């Protein structure tokens, strides 16, 4: 199951560079994870300073 970024995200972009499949991008001023690309590795979870990323 793909990970999801919650509303607590401060849009810092820390997670973007840590995603090995480039599933995280900015859309409408917020970061989001493309569920079709996400491989559920959890690399983004560890890099998020606000704990805004979880399994959906």
URJOMO-V92441 format. One record per pair of residues at least 4 apart in sequence whose C-alpha atoms are under 6 Angstrom apart, sorted by sequence separation. I is the first residue (numbers start at 1). J is the second residue. D is the distance in Angstrom with one decimal. If there is no record, write none. Layout:
i=I j=J d=D
i=I j=J d=D
This chain:
i=26 j=30 d=5.3
i=26 j=31 d=4.2
i=25 j=31 d=5.5
i=25 j=32 d=5.8
i=16 j=24 d=5.4
i=24 j=32 d=5.6
i=45 j=53 d=5.4
i=24 j=33 d=4.5
i=23 j=33 d=5.4
i=23 j=34 d=5.1
i=23 j=37 d=5.2
i=23 j=38 d=5.5
i=18 j=44 d=5.9
i=5 j=32 d=5.9
i=15 j=44 d=4.8
i=15 j=47 d=5.6
i=2 j=35 d=5.1
i=2 j=38 d=5.5
i=2 j=40 d=5.4
i=9 j=52 d=5.3
i=8 j=52 d=5.5
i=6 j=52 d=5.2
i=5 j=52 d=5.6
i=5 j=53 d=4.5
i=4 j=53 d=5.6
i=4 j=54 d=5.6
i=3 j=54 d=5.4
i=4 j=55 d=6.0
i=3 j=55 d=4.2
i=4 j=56 d=5.5
i=3 j=56 d=5.4
